Amino acid sequence: MFWTISIESDLKENLRVRGQDGHSGGEALVDFFNPLDLYCKGNLELEDTVWFEKLDSHMNNKLCEYTNSFRESIYAGDWNYEEDEYNFFMQRNPEYIPIMNEASFRQTIIDIKQKWRNIQSVMNGVAKLVDGMKNGELESTYWYEPNASIREFEALYYTLFLHSERGAETVRIRIE
């Protein structure tokens, strides 16, 4: 499956992740997000934890602290609805009828509205993560391939930088 990543800003702008060279960020970012989050929550399998511990050691054992805002800003799907738009959502997404009631829809909208994070905090976390990847001499895994992962995280940082230059103060990261 092909994933795209967009960064939404408080300026009501939505930019797809692209590097300075025009390279789109998506697959390698999505592959990395979940294992990183599981590691930081202490729910990753032991053999995979060793890999993240190596990365963490190149980040002063602050990987989870540095990436907290970044991890908390991520959500997946098209959720640009208000809490009172359940019926409209169901008309547009009938596949959710058997699995989502109105209360869970409203809670999802509330949760996604809480994903906004300070752009500088997200940028700092991504920059430190890229530095850790570059300095860590990390081996390839199912969620990390050195060249592709670093390139896509650099594209993520560049897109955040563009939002920052335009005056954005808060962002959230959307996976589609």
C-alpha positions in Angstrom: 0.0 0.0 0.0 1.2 3.5 -0.8 1.1 6.0 2.0 1.2 9.7 1.9 2.1 12.0 4.8 0.8 15.5 5.1 1.4 18.2 7.7 -1.5 20.4 8.7 -0.8 23.7 10.3 -2.8 26.2 12.4 -2.7 28.5 9.3 -5.1 26.0 7.7 -2.4 24.9 5.3 -1.8 21.2 4.4 1.5 20.3 2.8 2.5 16.8 1.6 5.9 15.8 2.9 8.5 16.5 0.3 12.2 16.9 0.5 14.1 19.8 -1.1 14.8 17.4 -4.0 11.0 16.8 -4.5 11.1 13.3 -3.0 7.8 12.5 -1.3 7.9 11.0 2.2 5.5 8.2 3.1 6.4 4.5 3.2 9.6 4.7 5.3 8.0 7.1 7.7 4.9 5.0 8.2 7.1 1.9 8.7 9.0 3.6 11.4 6.1 5.3 13.4 4.5 2.3 15.0 7.7 0.5 16.2 9.0 3.8 17.6 5.8 4.4 19.5 5.6 0.8 20.8 9.2 1.1 22.0 8.5 4.3 23.9 5.4 2.7 25.5 7.4 -0.4 26.5 5.4 -2.7 24.3 8.0 -3.7 21.6 9.3 -7.2 21.4 12.7 -7.7 23.1 14.7 -8.4 19.9 13.3 -5.1 18.3 13.9 -3.2 21.6 17.7 -3.8 21.3 17.7 -1.9 18.0 15.9 1.1 19.5 18.2 0.9 22.6 21.1 1.4 20.2 19.5 4.4 18.6 18.5 5.7 22.0 22.1 5.5 23.2 23.1 7.9 20.3 20.5 10.3 21.6 21.6 10.6 25.2 18.9 8.0 26.2 16.2 10.5 25.4 14.8 9.1 22.2 11.2 8.9 23.6 11.5 12.3 25.3 12.8 14.0 22.2 10.2 12.4 19.9 7.2 12.8 22.2 5.6 15.8 20.5 6.3 14.2 17.1 4.7 10.9 18.1 1.7 12.6 19.7 1.0 14.7 16.6 0.3 11.7 14.3 -3.0 10.5 13.2 -4.4 8.4 10.3 -7.3 8.9 8.0 -9.6 11.6 6.8 -11.2 13.1 9.9 -11.9 16.7 8.9 -15.3 16.7 10.5 -17.0 18.3 13.5 -18.4 16.4 16.4 -22.0 16.9 15.2 -21.3 15.6 11.7 -21.8 11.8 12.4 -24.6 11.4 9.9 -22.7 13.2 7.2 -19.6 11.1 7.9 -21.6 7.9 7.6 -23.1 9.0 4.3 -19.6 9.4 3.0 -18.1 6.4 4.7 -20.7 3.6 4.9 -18.0 1.0 5.6 -17.9 2.4 9.2 -21.6 1.7 9.8 -21.1 -1.7 11.5 -18.1 -0.6 13.5 -18.5 3.0 14.7 -21.4 4.5 16.7 -22.0 8.2 17.2 -20.2 8.2 20.6 -17.0 6.7 19.2 -17.1 9.0 16.2 -17.3 12.0 18.5 -14.5 10.7 20.7 -12.3 10.2 17.6 -12.9 13.8 16.5 -12.1 15.0 20.0 -8.9 12.9 20.1 -7.7 14.2 16.7 -8.4 17.8 17.6 -5.9 17.2 20.5 -3.1 16.1 18.1 -2.0 19.7 17.5 1.6 20.2 18.8 4.1 23.1 18.9 5.9 23.1 15.6 9.3 23.9 17.2 9.0 20.9 19.5 8.1 18.6 16.6 10.9 19.9 14.5 13.5 19.5 17.3 12.4 15.9 17.9 12.6 15.1 14.2 16.1 16.8 13.9 17.4 14.8 16.9 16.0 11.6 15.4 17.7 12.2 12.1 21.0 13.0 13.9 20.7 9.7 15.9 20.0 7.7 12.7 23.0 9.3 10.9 25.4 8.7 13.9 24.0 5.4 15.1 25.3 3.0 12.4 22.0 1.2 12.6 21.3 -2.0 10.7 18.3 -2.4 8.3 15.1 -3.8 9.8 11.6 -4.2 8.6 10.9 -0.7 9.8 14.2 1.0 8.9 16.4 1.2 5.9 19.2 3.7 6.4 19.0 5.6 3.1 15.3 5.7 2.7 14.4 6.3 6.3 16.9 9.2 6.7 15.8 10.7 3.4 12.2 10.7 4.4 12.7 12.0 7.9 14.8 14.8 6.3 11.8 15.5 4.0 9.5 15.6 7.0 11.8 18.1 8.7 12.0 20.2 5.5 8.2 20.3 5.3 7.9 21.3 8.9 10.5 24.0 8.2 8.4 25.4 5.4 5.4 25.6 7.7 7.5 27.3 10.3 8.8 29.9 7.7 5.2 30.7 6.8 4.5 31.5 10.5 2.8 28.2 11.7 2.9 27.7 15.4 1.2 24.3 15.7 1.0 21.3 13.4 -0.3 17.7 13.3 0.8 14.9 11.0 -1.7 13.0 8.9 -1.2 9.6 7.3 -3.4 8.7 4.3 
